[in-house]
Amino acid sequence: MAFDLQEDMIDIFLDSGFEEDVIYIDVSGIPKTIKAIINRQELKQTARNIKSSDNTNMRLYDVEIEISTDATDGISSIKIKTDKVALKRKIGDTLDTTMSVDGILYNDSGAWKLGLK
């Protein structure tokens, strides 16, 4: 059985019931609705405010998203500091907040994990 990380991201992770629609706006300014796994937190955890020695859950951004690298169902190229994402900043928000893509936390052949500011 061969694994295809792009297909797995689209068919499994972004079709699990936890995904949300976001609007990705690249450098051209053209919005594209895609699915994303959104990780939100109220307070950024930093080395200064984590009391535990276990930093495995430490996140650098208040909002981090995971999206597909597929050109049709996701985004194939990212421009940090230029691209933007419109999403519900907090659960329960009725309006989208537009945030800048501030960093690429990881990338493989199936997914991007992006930090938003």
Biopython code that builds the backbone (N, CA, C, O; Angstrom):
import numpy as np
from Bio.PDB.StructureBuilder import StructureBuilder

atoms = [
    (1, "MET", "N", (0.832, -1.163, 0.000)),
    (1, "MET", "CA", (0.000, 0.000, 0.000)),
    (1, "MET", "C", (0.884, 1.236, 0.000)),
    (1, "MET", "O", (1.722, 1.416, 0.883)),
    (2, "ALA", "N", (0.689, 2.077, -0.990)),
    (2, "ALA", "CA", (1.464, 3.305, -1.095)),
    (2, "ALA", "C", (0.703, 4.442, -0.418)),
    (2, "ALA", "O", (-0.523, 4.527, -0.496)),
    (3, "PHE", "N", (1.451, 5.301, 0.238)),
    (3, "PHE", "CA", (0.846, 6.458, 0.884)),
    (3, "PHE", "C", (0.976, 7.663, -0.038)),
    (3, "PHE", "O", (2.008, 7.848, -0.684)),
    (4, "ASP", "N", (-0.048, 8.463, -0.097)),
    (4, "ASP", "CA", (-0.025, 9.717, -0.832)),
    (4, "ASP", "C", (-0.428, 10.794, 0.168)),
    (4, "ASP", "O", (-1.603, 10.921, 0.510)),
    (5, "LEU", "N", (0.546, 11.564, 0.635)),
    (5, "LEU", "CA", (0.289, 12.530, 1.696)),
    (5, "LEU", "C", (-0.732, 13.581, 1.296)),
    (5, "LEU", "O", (-1.522, 14.018, 2.134)),
    (6, "GLN", "N", (-0.734, 14.000, 0.030)),
    (6, "GLN", "CA", (-1.736, 14.976, -0.404)),
    (6, "GLN", "C", (-3.136, 14.392, -0.331)),
    (6, "GLN", "O", (-4.047, 15.033, 0.194)),
    (7, "GLU", "N", (-3.321, 13.181, -0.852)),
    (7, "GLU", "CA", (-4.638, 12.537, -0.803)),
    (7, "GLU", "C", (-5.067, 12.287, 0.636)),
    (7, "GLU", "O", (-6.230, 12.502, 0.978)),
    (8, "ASP", "N", (-4.150, 11.839, 1.480)),
    (8, "ASP", "CA", (-4.475, 11.595, 2.885)),
    (8, "ASP", "C", (-4.911, 12.884, 3.578)),
    (8, "ASP", "O", (-5.869, 12.874, 4.352)),
    (9, "MET", "N", (-4.223, 13.990, 3.309)),
    (9, "MET", "CA", (-4.586, 15.263, 3.930)),
    (9, "MET", "C", (-6.001, 15.657, 3.524)),
    (9, "MET", "O", (-6.797, 16.063, 4.370)),
    (10, "ILE", "N", (-6.319, 15.542, 2.238)),
    (10, "ILE", "CA", (-7.633, 15.947, 1.733)),
    (10, "ILE", "C", (-8.719, 14.970, 2.174)),
    (10, "ILE", "O", (-9.765, 15.392, 2.667)),
    (11, "ASP", "N", (-8.484, 13.675, 2.002)),
    (11, "ASP", "CA", (-9.529, 12.670, 2.217)),
    (11, "ASP", "C", (-9.721, 12.259, 3.674)),
    (11, "ASP", "O", (-10.796, 11.788, 4.045)),
    (12, "ILE", "N", (-8.701, 12.431, 4.497)),
    (12, "ILE", "CA", (-8.803, 11.991, 5.891)),
    (12, "ILE", "C", (-8.830, 13.182, 6.842)),
    (12, "ILE", "O", (-9.828, 13.402, 7.528)),
    (13, "PHE", "N", (-7.759, 13.943, 6.890)),
    (13, "PHE", "CA", (-7.637, 15.009, 7.882)),
    (13, "PHE", "C", (-8.600, 16.168, 7.626)),
    (13, "PHE", "O", (-9.172, 16.714, 8.569)),
    (14, "LEU", "N", (-8.784, 16.551, 6.348)),
    (14, "LEU", "CA", (-9.655, 17.679, 6.041)),
    (14, "LEU", "C", (-11.076, 17.239, 5.728)),
    (14, "LEU", "O", (-11.860, 18.011, 5.177)),
    (15, "ASP", "N", (-11.408, 16.007, 6.076)),
    (15, "ASP", "CA", (-12.774, 15.497, 5.909)),
    (15, "ASP", "C", (-13.149, 14.688, 7.146)),
    (15, "ASP", "O", (-13.826, 13.664, 7.054)),
    (16, "SER", "N", (-12.700, 15.165, 8.302)),
    (16, "SER", "CA", (-12.890, 14.420, 9.549)),
    (16, "SER", "C", (-14.022, 14.974, 10.411)),
    (16, "SER", "O", (-14.376, 14.382, 11.431)),
    (17, "GLY", "N", (-14.589, 16.112, 10.002)),
    (17, "GLY", "CA", (-15.610, 16.750, 10.810)),
    (17, "GLY", "C", (-15.059, 17.847, 11.701)),
    (17, "GLY", "O", (-15.829, 18.577, 12.324)),
    (18, "PHE", "N", (-13.740, 17.978, 11.776)),
    (18, "PHE", "CA", (-13.113, 19.023, 12.583)),
    (18, "PHE", "C", (-12.621, 20.183, 11.727)),
    (18, "PHE", "O", (-12.189, 21.207, 12.257)),
    (19, "GLU", "N", (-12.685, 20.030, 10.424)),
    (19, "GLU", "CA", (-12.190, 21.057, 9.517)),
    (19, "GLU", "C", (-13.181, 22.226, 9.436)),
    (19, "GLU", "O", (-14.372, 22.074, 9.708)),
    (20, "GLU", "N", (-12.658, 23.380, 9.058)),
    (20, "GLU", "CA", (-13.482, 24.569, 8.871)),
    (20, "GLU", "C", (-13.111, 25.202, 7.542)),
    (20, "GLU", "O", (-11.981, 25.066, 7.073)),
    (21, "ASP", "N", (-14.067, 25.894, 6.939)),
    (21, "ASP", "CA", (-13.774, 26.653, 5.733)),
    (21, "ASP", "C", (-13.093, 27.955, 6.120)),
    (21, "ASP", "O", (-13.529, 28.647, 7.039)),
    (22, "VAL", "N", (-12.021, 28.280, 5.409)),
    (22, "VAL", "CA", (-11.333, 29.554, 5.562)),
    (22, "VAL", "C", (-11.180, 30.154, 4.169)),
    (22, "VAL", "O", (-11.293, 29.454, 3.163)),
    (23, "ILE", "N", (-10.928, 31.434, 4.125)),
    (23, "ILE", "CA", (-10.683, 32.095, 2.845)),
    (23, "ILE", "C", (-9.214, 32.467, 2.795)),
    (23, "ILE", "O", (-8.732, 33.256, 3.609)),
    (24, "TYR", "N", (-8.500, 31.889, 1.827)),
    (24, "TYR", "CA", (-7.075, 32.153, 1.661)),
    (24, "TYR", "C", (-6.924, 33.208, 0.574)),
    (24, "TYR", "O", (-7.485, 33.071, -0.513)),
    (25, "ILE", "N", (-6.167, 34.259, 0.867)),
    (25, "ILE", "CA", (-5.952, 35.346, -0.082)),
    (25, "ILE", "C", (-4.450, 35.431, -0.343)),
    (25, "ILE", "O", (-3.678, 35.854, 0.517)),
    (26, "ASP", "N", (-4.054, 35.021, -1.545)),
    (26, "ASP", "CA", (-2.623, 35.027, -1.859)),
    (26, "ASP", "C", (-2.196, 36.405, -2.359)),
    (26, "ASP", "O", (-2.984, 37.351, -2.349)),
    (27, "VAL", "N", (-0.950, 36.507, -2.792)),
    (27, "VAL", "CA", (-0.356, 37.769, -3.207)),
    (27, "VAL", "C", (-1.149, 38.428, -4.340)),
    (27, "VAL", "O", (-1.104, 39.650, -4.477)),
    (28, "SER", "N", (-1.867, 37.658, -5.150)),
    (28, "SER", "CA", (-2.653, 38.225, -6.251)),
    (28, "SER", "C", (-3.923, 38.912, -5.748)),
    (28, "SER", "O", (-4.543, 39.687, -6.477)),
    (29, "GLY", "N", (-4.313, 38.624, -4.485)),
    (29, "GLY", "CA", (-5.512, 39.220, -3.915)),
    (29, "GLY", "C", (-6.786, 38.464, -4.218)),
    (29, "GLY", "O", (-7.868, 38.891, -3.813)),
    (30, "ILE", "N", (-6.680, 37.351, -4.921)),
    (30, "ILE", "CA", (-7.862, 36.567, -5.280)),
    (30, "ILE", "C", (-8.180, 35.601, -4.135)),
    (30, "ILE", "O", (-7.350, 34.759, -3.791)),
    (31, "PRO", "N", (-9.383, 35.714, -3.536)),
    (31, "PRO", "CA", (-9.740, 34.819, -2.425)),
    (31, "PRO", "C", (-10.098, 33.420, -2.912)),
    (31, "PRO", "O", (-10.681, 33.247, -3.982)),
    (32, "LYS", "N", (-9.738, 32.429, -2.109)),
    (32, "LYS", "CA", (-10.041, 31.025, -2.413)),
    (32, "LYS", "C", (-10.509, 30.363, -1.119)),
    (32, "LYS", "O", (-9.807, 30.403, -0.109)),
    (33, "THR", "N", (-11.692, 29.755, -1.151)),
    (33, "THR", "CA", (-12.199, 29.047, 0.017)),
    (33, "THR", "C", (-11.608, 27.643, 0.046)),
    (33, "THR", "O", (-11.726, 26.886, -0.917)),
    (34, "ILE", "N", (-10.969, 27.307, 1.165)),
    (34, "ILE", "CA", (-10.369, 25.987, 1.349)),
    (34, "ILE", "C", (-10.717, 25.479, 2.747)),
    (34, "ILE", "O", (-11.211, 26.228, 3.590)),
    (35, "LYS", "N", (-10.453, 24.203, 2.975)),
    (35, "LYS", "CA", (-10.674, 23.606, 4.294)),
    (35, "LYS", "C", (-9.375, 23.651, 5.091)),
    (35, "LYS", "O", (-8.285, 23.511, 4.537)),
    (36, "ALA", "N", (-9.511, 23.849, 6.409)),
    (36, "ALA", "CA", (-8.344, 23.927, 7.286)),
    (36, "ALA", "C", (-8.676, 23.342, 8.645)),
    (36, "ALA", "O", (-9.812, 23.414, 9.115)),
    (37, "ILE", "N", (-7.672, 22.768, 9.258)),
    (37, "ILE", "CA", (-7.739, 22.432, 10.674)),
    (37, "ILE", "C", (-7.188, 23.661, 11.394)),
    (37, "ILE", "O", (-6.065, 24.088, 11.127)),
    (38, "ILE", "N", (-7.979, 24.228, 12.305)),
    (38, "ILE", "CA", (-7.579, 25.455, 12.988)),
    (38, "ILE", "C", (-7.284, 25.153, 14.453)),
    (38, "ILE", "O", (-8.104, 24.559, 15.153)),
    (39, "ASN", "N", (-6.118, 25.564, 14.902)),
    (39, "ASN", "CA", (-5.732, 25.457, 16.307)),
    (39, "ASN", "C", (-5.716, 26.864, 16.872)),
    (39, "ASN", "O", (-4.938, 27.714, 16.440)),
    (40, "ARG", "N", (-6.597, 27.100, 17.856)),
    (40, "ARG", "CA", (-6.711, 28.426, 18.475)),
    (40, "ARG", "C", (-6.297, 28.336, 19.933)),
    (40, "ARG", "O", (-6.458, 27.299, 20.576)),
    (41, "GLN", "N", (-5.769, 29.426, 20.441)),
    (41, "GLN", "CA", (-5.539, 29.541, 21.869)),
    (41, "GLN", "C", (-5.660, 31.006, 22.246)),
    (41, "GLN", "O", (-5.385, 31.889, 21.434)),
    (42, "GLU", "N", (-6.064, 31.257, 23.461)),
    (42, "GLU", "CA", (-6.279, 32.631, 23.913)),
    (42, "GLU", "C", (-4.967, 33.336, 24.243)),
    (42, "GLU", "O", (-4.814, 34.527, 23.973)),
    (43, "LEU", "N", (-4.035, 32.613, 24.818)),
    (43, "LEU", "CA", (-2.786, 33.211, 25.273)),
    (43, "LEU", "C", (-1.632, 32.450, 24.650)),
    (43, "LEU", "O", (-1.564, 31.225, 24.755)),
    (44, "LYS", "N", (-0.729, 33.164, 24.006)),
    (44, "LYS", "CA", (0.438, 32.502, 23.446)),
    (44, "LYS", "C", (1.262, 31.885, 24.558)),
    (44, "LYS", "O", (1.534, 32.525, 25.574)),
    (45, "GLN", "N", (1.651, 30.653, 24.361)),
    (45, "GLN", "CA", (2.521, 29.997, 25.338)),
    (45, "GLN", "C", (3.958, 30.229, 24.905)),
    (45, "GLN", "O", (4.336, 29.931, 23.772)),
    (46, "THR", "N", (4.735, 30.753, 25.803)),
    (46, "THR", "CA", (6.142, 30.986, 25.511)),
    (46, "THR", "C", (6.963, 30.271, 26.563)),
    (46, "THR", "O", (6.427, 29.774, 27.553)),
    (47, "ALA", "N", (8.228, 30.223, 26.350)),
    (47, "ALA", "CA", (9.112, 29.579, 27.324)),
    (47, "ALA", "C", (8.999, 30.263, 28.682)),
    (47, "ALA", "O", (9.235, 29.626, 29.708)),
    (48, "ARG", "N", (8.639, 31.561, 28.710)),
    (48, "ARG", "CA", (8.537, 32.299, 29.967)),
    (48, "ARG", "C", (7.300, 31.935, 30.772)),
    (48, "ARG", "O", (7.342, 31.943, 32.002)),
    (49, "ASN", "N", (6.185, 31.612, 30.089)),
    (49, "ASN", "CA", (4.976, 31.373, 30.872)),
    (49, "ASN", "C", (4.567, 29.904, 30.946)),
    (49, "ASN", "O", (3.467, 29.593, 31.404)),
    (50, "ILE", "N", (5.420, 29.015, 30.509)),
    (50, "ILE", "CA", (5.168, 27.585, 30.677)),
    (50, "ILE", "C", (5.935, 27.122, 31.904)),
    (50, "ILE", "O", (7.160, 27.230, 31.956)),
    (51, "LYS", "N", (5.218, 26.612, 32.880)),
    (51, "LYS", "CA", (5.848, 26.177, 34.129)),
    (51, "LYS", "C", (6.421, 24.770, 34.008)),
    (51, "LYS", "O", (7.358, 24.403, 34.717)),
    (52, "SER", "N", (5.841, 23.985, 33.093)),
    (52, "SER", "CA", (6.253, 22.595, 32.935)),
    (52, "SER", "C", (7.520, 22.499, 32.090)),
    (52, "SER", "O", (7.802, 23.375, 31.273)),
    (53, "SER", "N", (8.266, 21.440, 32.293)),
    (53, "SER", "CA", (9.435, 21.206, 31.453)),
    (53, "SER", "C", (9.034, 20.541, 30.141)),
    (53, "SER", "O", (9.865, 20.392, 29.245)),
    (54, "ASP", "N", (7.760, 20.139, 30.018)),
    (54, "ASP", "CA", (7.270, 19.502, 28.798)),
    (54, "ASP", "C", (6.699, 20.569, 27.871)),
    (54, "ASP", "O", (5.575, 21.028, 28.072)),
    (55, "ASN", "N", (7.459, 20.964, 26.868)),
    (55, "ASN", "CA", (7.041, 22.003, 25.933)),
    (55, "ASN", "C", (6.463, 21.432, 24.645)),
    (55, "ASN", "O", (6.408, 22.138, 23.639)),
    (56, "THR", "N", (6.032, 20.181, 24.647)),
    (56, "THR", "CA", (5.575, 19.559, 23.409)),
    (56, "THR", "C", (4.315, 20.207, 22.868)),
    (56, "THR", "O", (4.081, 20.144, 21.661)),
    (57, "ASN", "N", (3.493, 20.828, 23.703)),
    (57, "ASN", "CA", (2.277, 21.479, 23.237)),
    (57, "ASN", "C", (2.455, 22.977, 23.030)),
    (57, "ASN", "O", (1.478, 23.679, 22.767)),
    (58, "MET", "N", (3.662, 23.473, 23.142)),
    (58, "MET", "CA", (3.911, 24.895, 23.000)),
    (58, "MET", "C", (3.640, 25.337, 21.563)),
    (58, "MET", "O", (4.129, 24.726, 20.613)),
    (59, "ARG", "N", (2.858, 26.402, 21.416)),
    (59, "ARG", "CA", (2.599, 26.964, 20.099)),
    (59, "ARG", "C", (3.129, 28.381, 20.074)),
    (59, "ARG", "O", (3.103, 29.087, 21.082)),
    (60, "LEU", "N", (3.606, 28.785, 18.924)),
    (60, "LEU", "CA", (4.191, 30.108, 18.772)),
    (60, "LEU", "C", (3.162, 31.174, 18.427)),
    (60, "LEU", "O", (3.412, 32.364, 18.618)),
    (61, "TYR", "N", (2.009, 30.758, 17.923)),
    (61, "TYR", "CA", (1.003, 31.695, 17.438)),
    (61, "TYR", "C", (-0.332, 31.453, 18.122)),
    (61, "TYR", "O", (-0.629, 30.339, 18.553)),
    (62, "ASP", "N", (-1.137, 32.511, 18.218)),
    (62, "ASP", "CA", (-2.487, 32.379, 18.762)),
    (62, "ASP", "C", (-3.352, 31.514, 17.852)),
    (62, "ASP", "O", (-4.221, 30.784, 18.328)),
    (63, "VAL", "N", (-3.114, 31.596, 16.535)),
    (63, "VAL", "CA", (-3.853, 30.798, 15.573)),
    (63, "VAL", "C", (-2.867, 30.116, 14.640)),
    (63, "VAL", "O", (-2.011, 30.762, 14.036)),
    (64, "GLU", "N", (-3.002, 28.799, 14.532)),
    (64, "GLU", "CA", (-2.210, 28.007, 13.597)),
    (64, "GLU", "C", (-3.186, 27.178, 12.772)),
    (64, "GLU", "O", (-4.165, 26.652, 13.302)),
    (65, "ILE", "N", (-2.917, 27.063, 11.471)),
    (65, "ILE", "CA", (-3.796, 26.274, 10.612)),
    (65, "ILE", "C", (-2.995, 25.229, 9.852)),
    (65, "ILE", "O", (-1.812, 25.405, 9.563)),
    (66, "GLU", "N", (-3.672, 24.148, 9.543)),
    (66, "GLU", "CA", (-3.108, 23.112, 8.688)),
    (66, "GLU", "C", (-3.976, 23.030, 7.450)),
    (66, "GLU", "O", (-5.194, 22.875, 7.536)),
    (67, "ILE", "N", (-3.323, 23.138, 6.278)),
    (67, "ILE", "CA", (-4.034, 23.105, 5.004)),
    (67, "ILE", "C", (-3.305, 22.178, 4.047)),
    (67, "ILE", "O", (-2.147, 21.820, 4.263)),
    (68, "SER", "N", (-3.998, 21.800, 2.997)),
    (68, "SER", "CA", (-3.421, 20.925, 1.979)),
    (68, "SER", "C", (-2.469, 21.689, 1.068)),
    (68, "SER", "O", (-2.648, 22.884, 0.833)),
    (69, "THR", "N", (-1.464, 20.997, 0.559)),
    (69, "THR", "CA", (-0.548, 21.566, -0.429)),
    (69, "THR", "C", (-1.071, 21.383, -1.851)),
    (69, "THR", "O", (-0.450, 21.846, -2.808)),
    (70, "ASP", "N", (-2.200, 20.717, -1.986)),
    (70, "ASP", "CA", (-2.780, 20.455, -3.302)),
    (70, "ASP", "C", (-3.231, 21.766, -3.951)),
    (70, "ASP", "O", (-3.880, 22.583, -3.299)),
    (71, "ALA", "N", (-2.894, 21.973, -5.222)),
    (71, "ALA", "CA", (-3.219, 23.218, -5.913)),
    (71, "ALA", "C", (-4.718, 23.419, -6.081)),
    (71, "ALA", "O", (-5.175, 24.561, -6.134)),
    (72, "THR", "N", (-5.494, 22.346, -6.166)),
    (72, "THR", "CA", (-6.941, 22.457, -6.345)),
    (72, "THR", "C", (-7.664, 22.622, -5.021)),
    (72, "THR", "O", (-8.485, 23.527, -4.875)),
    (73, "ASP", "N", (-7.370, 21.762, -4.054)),
    (73, "ASP", "CA", (-8.086, 21.750, -2.780)),
    (73, "ASP", "C", (-7.390, 22.532, -1.671)),
    (73, "ASP", "O", (-7.935, 22.679, -0.577)),
    (74, "GLY", "N", (-6.212, 23.025, -1.944)),
    (74, "GLY", "CA", (-5.450, 23.743, -0.927)),
    (74, "GLY", "C", (-4.653, 24.863, -1.564)),
    (74, "GLY", "O", (-5.120, 25.532, -2.485)),
    (75, "ILE", "N", (-3.448, 25.057, -1.064)),
    (75, "ILE", "CA", (-2.556, 26.110, -1.542)),
    (75, "ILE", "C", (-1.195, 25.471, -1.826)),
    (75, "ILE", "O", (-0.611, 24.830, -0.953)),
    (76, "SER", "N", (-0.700, 25.647, -3.041)),
    (76, "SER", "CA", (0.554, 24.989, -3.414)),
    (76, "SER", "C", (1.789, 25.843, -3.123)),
    (76, "SER", "O", (2.898, 25.314, -3.059)),
    (77, "SER", "N", (1.616, 27.147, -2.946)),
    (77, "SER", "CA", (2.748, 28.037, -2.711)),
    (77, "SER", "C", (2.337, 29.096, -1.681)),
    (77, "SER", "O", (1.261, 29.686, -1.785)),
    (78, "ILE", "N", (3.184, 29.327, -0.708)),
    (78, "ILE", "CA", (2.904, 30.267, 0.382)),
    (78, "ILE", "C", (3.901, 31.423, 0.328)),
    (78, "ILE", "O", (5.095, 31.218, 0.109)),
    (79, "LYS", "N", (3.399, 32.623, 0.528)),
    (79, "LYS", "CA", (4.265, 33.803, 0.653)),
    (79, "LYS", "C", (4.018, 34.390, 2.047)),
    (79, "LYS", "O", (3.005, 35.047, 2.287)),
    (80, "ILE", "N", (4.972, 34.139, 2.965)),
    (80, "ILE", "CA", (4.788, 34.666, 4.317)),
    (80, "ILE", "C", (4.856, 36.192, 4.289)),
    (80, "ILE", "O", (5.506, 36.793, 3.434)),
    (81, "LYS", "N", (4.168, 36.787, 5.245)),
    (81, "LYS", "CA", (4.056, 38.237, 5.413)),
    (81, "LYS", "C", (3.222, 38.899, 4.310)),
    (81, "LYS", "O", (2.922, 40.088, 4.412)),
    (82, "THR", "N", (2.842, 38.164, 3.260)),
    (82, "THR", "CA", (2.051, 38.728, 2.164)),
    (82, "THR", "C", (0.679, 38.071, 2.077)),
    (82, "THR", "O", (-0.331, 38.763, 1.951)),
    (83, "ASP", "N", (0.631, 36.729, 2.144)),
    (83, "ASP", "CA", (-0.636, 36.008, 2.070)),
    (83, "ASP", "C", (-1.443, 36.241, 3.343)),
    (83, "ASP", "O", (-0.891, 36.499, 4.412)),
    (84, "LYS", "N", (-2.772, 36.142, 3.198)),
    (84, "LYS", "CA", (-3.675, 36.361, 4.328)),
    (84, "LYS", "C", (-4.718, 35.252, 4.379)),
    (84, "LYS", "O", (-4.989, 34.588, 3.378)),
    (85, "VAL", "N", (-5.298, 35.064, 5.560)),
    (85, "VAL", "CA", (-6.346, 34.068, 5.764)),
    (85, "VAL", "C", (-7.471, 34.727, 6.551)),
    (85, "VAL", "O", (-7.236, 35.341, 7.591)),
    (86, "ALA", "N", (-8.698, 34.594, 6.044)),
    (86, "ALA", "CA", (-9.879, 35.088, 6.759)),
    (86, "ALA", "C", (-10.568, 33.890, 7.400)),
    (86, "ALA", "O", (-10.881, 32.909, 6.727)),
    (87, "LEU", "N", (-10.802, 33.980, 8.715)),
    (87, "LEU", "CA", (-11.395, 32.876, 9.464)),
    (87, "LEU", "C", (-12.047, 33.400, 10.728)),
    (87, "LEU", "O", (-11.897, 34.567, 11.090)),
    (88, "LYS", "N", (-12.769, 32.520, 11.389)),
    (88, "LYS", "CA", (-13.351, 32.866, 12.686)),
    (88, "LYS", "C", (-12.214, 32.832, 13.700)),
    (88, "LYS", "O", (-11.688, 31.762, 14.006)),
    (89, "ARG", "N", (-11.833, 33.991, 14.220)),
    (89, "ARG", "CA", (-10.689, 34.119, 15.129)),
    (89, "ARG", "C", (-10.902, 33.321, 16.412)),
    (89, "ARG", "O", (-9.987, 32.682, 16.931)),
    (90, "LYS", "N", (-12.144, 33.378, 16.910)),
    (90, "LYS", "CA", (-12.503, 32.631, 18.112)),
    (90, "LYS", "C", (-13.757, 31.823, 17.820)),
    (90, "LYS", "O", (-14.588, 32.233, 17.009)),
    (91, "ILE", "N", (-13.896, 30.695, 18.466)),
    (91, "ILE", "CA", (-15.105, 29.896, 18.324)),
    (91, "ILE", "C", (-16.275, 30.747, 18.808)),
    (91, "ILE", "O", (-16.210, 31.345, 19.882)),
    (92, "GLY", "N", (-17.330, 30.799, 18.024)),
    (92, "GLY", "CA", (-18.494, 31.602, 18.357)),
    (92, "GLY", "C", (-18.531, 32.940, 17.640)),
    (92, "GLY", "O", (-19.570, 33.600, 17.629)),
    (93, "ASP", "N", (-17.410, 33.360, 17.035)),
    (93, "ASP", "CA", (-17.406, 34.595, 16.263)),
    (93, "ASP", "C", (-18.371, 34.461, 15.088)),
    (93, "ASP", "O", (-18.498, 33.387, 14.499)),
    (94, "THR", "N", (-19.039, 35.545, 14.755)),
    (94, "THR", "CA", (-19.939, 35.525, 13.601)),
    (94, "THR", "C", (-19.267, 36.102, 12.365)),
    (94, "THR", "O", (-19.655, 35.781, 11.242)),
    (95, "LEU", "N", (-18.271, 36.946, 12.560)),
    (95, "LEU", "CA", (-17.560, 37.555, 11.444)),
    (95, "LEU", "C", (-16.141, 36.998, 11.346)),
    (95, "LEU", "O", (-15.533, 36.609, 12.344)),
    (96, "ASP", "N", (-15.636, 36.972, 10.116)),
    (96, "ASP", "CA", (-14.259, 36.546, 9.894)),
    (96, "ASP", "C", (-13.287, 37.654, 10.279)),
    (96, "ASP", "O", (-13.597, 38.840, 10.172)),
    (97, "THR", "N", (-12.115, 37.245, 10.726)),
    (97, "THR", "CA", (-10.989, 38.135, 10.961)),
    (97, "THR", "C", (-9.922, 37.774, 9.946)),
    (97, "THR", "O", (-9.629, 36.595, 9.747)),
    (98, "THR", "N", (-9.342, 38.764, 9.308)),
    (98, "THR", "CA", (-8.281, 38.513, 8.335)),
    (98, "THR", "C", (-6.942, 38.636, 9.043)),
    (98, "THR", "O", (-6.640, 39.647, 9.677)),
    (99, "MET", "N", (-6.137, 37.565, 8.916)),
    (99, "MET", "CA", (-4.838, 37.508, 9.574)),
    (99, "MET", "C", (-3.752, 37.246, 8.526)),
    (99, "MET", "O", (-4.010, 36.609, 7.505)),
    (100, "SER", "N", (-2.554, 37.733, 8.782)),
    (100, "SER", "CA", (-1.425, 37.506, 7.879)),
    (100, "SER", "C", (-0.762, 36.172, 8.169)),
    (100, "SER", "O", (-0.703, 35.729, 9.316)),
    (101, "VAL", "N", (-0.267, 35.543, 7.122)),
    (101, "VAL", "CA", (0.546, 34.340, 7.291)),
    (101, "VAL", "C", (1.922, 34.822, 7.749)),
    (101, "VAL", "O", (2.667, 35.433, 6.983)),
    (102, "ASP", "N", (2.244, 34.537, 9.009)),
    (102, "ASP", "CA", (3.471, 35.055, 9.607)),
    (102, "ASP", "C", (4.614, 34.049, 9.560)),
    (102, "ASP", "O", (5.780, 34.442, 9.602)),
    (103, "GLY", "N", (4.299, 32.752, 9.473)),
    (103, "GLY", "CA", (5.360, 31.759, 9.452)),
    (103, "GLY", "C", (4.875, 30.409, 8.975)),
    (103, "GLY", "O", (3.701, 30.063, 9.108)),
    (104, "ILE", "N", (5.801, 29.657, 8.418)),
    (104, "ILE", "CA", (5.547, 28.275, 8.022)),
    (104, "ILE", "C", (6.160, 27.399, 9.104)),
    (104, "ILE", "O", (7.379, 27.375, 9.273)),
    (105, "LEU", "N", (5.317, 26.683, 9.834)),
    (105, "LEU", "CA", (5.785, 25.863, 10.942)),
    (105, "LEU", "C", (6.264, 24.499, 10.472)),
    (105, "LEU", "O", (7.216, 23.949, 11.028)),
    (106, "TYR", "N", (5.617, 23.951, 9.458)),
    (106, "TYR", "CA", (6.141, 22.778, 8.773)),
    (106, "TYR", "C", (5.482, 22.654, 7.424)),
    (106, "TYR", "O", (4.434, 23.243, 7.158)),
    (107, "ASN", "N", (6.125, 21.873, 6.578)),
    (107, "ASN", "CA", (5.622, 21.604, 5.239)),
    (107, "ASN", "C", (6.126, 20.245, 4.814)),
    (107, "ASN", "O", (7.307, 19.933, 4.971)),
    (108, "ASP", "N", (5.222, 19.425, 4.268)),
    (108, "ASP", "CA", (5.631, 18.185, 3.634)),
    (108, "ASP", "C", (4.858, 18.094, 2.328)),
    (108, "ASP", "O", (4.239, 19.076, 1.918)),
    (109, "SER", "N", (4.876, 16.971, 1.678)),
    (109, "SER", "CA", (4.214, 16.879, 0.375)),
    (109, "SER", "C", (2.699, 16.891, 0.466)),
    (109, "SER", "O", (2.030, 16.920, -0.567)),
    (110, "GLY", "N", (2.132, 16.868, 1.675)),
    (110, "GLY", "CA", (0.689, 16.863, 1.823)),
    (110, "GLY", "C", (0.101, 18.055, 2.544)),
    (110, "GLY", "O", (-1.060, 18.397, 2.321)),
    (111, "ALA", "N", (0.883, 18.703, 3.411)),
    (111, "ALA", "CA", (0.290, 19.735, 4.253)),
    (111, "ALA", "C", (1.253, 20.874, 4.562)),
    (111, "ALA", "O", (2.474, 20.713, 4.565)),
    (112, "TRP", "N", (0.658, 22.018, 4.817)),
    (112, "TRP", "CA", (1.328, 23.165, 5.387)),
    (112, "TRP", "C", (0.776, 23.367, 6.785)),
    (112, "TRP", "O", (-0.415, 23.160, 7.014)),
    (113, "LYS", "N", (1.607, 23.760, 7.709)),
    (113, "LYS", "CA", (1.134, 24.248, 9.002)),
    (113, "LYS", "C", (1.641, 25.687, 9.081)),
    (113, "LYS", "O", (2.844, 25.944, 9.025)),
    (114, "LEU", "N", (0.690, 26.623, 9.214)),
    (114, "LEU", "CA", (1.011, 28.040, 9.138)),
    (114, "LEU", "C", (0.684, 28.734, 10.447)),
    (114, "LEU", "O", (-0.316, 28.414, 11.089)),
    (115, "GLY", "N", (1.509, 29.670, 10.841)),
    (115, "GLY", "CA", (1.243, 30.524, 11.978)),
    (115, "GLY", "C", (0.679, 31.848, 11.486)),
    (115, "GLY", "O", (1.239, 32.473, 10.585)),
    (116, "LEU", "N", (-0.434, 32.275, 12.082)),
    (116, "LEU", "CA", (-1.107, 33.501, 11.651)),
    (116, "LEU", "C", (-0.987, 34.579, 12.711)),
    (116, "LEU", "O", (-0.989, 34.297, 13.909)),
    (117, "LYS", "N", (-0.883, 35.814, 12.252)),
    (117, "LYS", "CA", (-0.851, 36.985, 13.147)),
    (117, "LYS", "C", (-1.879, 37.980, 12.694)),
    (117, "LYS", "O", (-2.024, 39.039, 13.303)),
]
sb = StructureBuilder()
sb.init_structure("model")
sb.init_model(0)
sb.init_chain("A")
sb.init_seg("    ")
for serial, (resi, resn, name, xyz) in enumerate(atoms, 1):
    if name == "N":
        sb.init_residue(resn, " ", resi, " ")
    sb.init_atom(name, np.array(xyz, "f"), 0.0, 1.0, " ", f" {name:<3s}", serial, name[0])
structure = sb.get_structure()
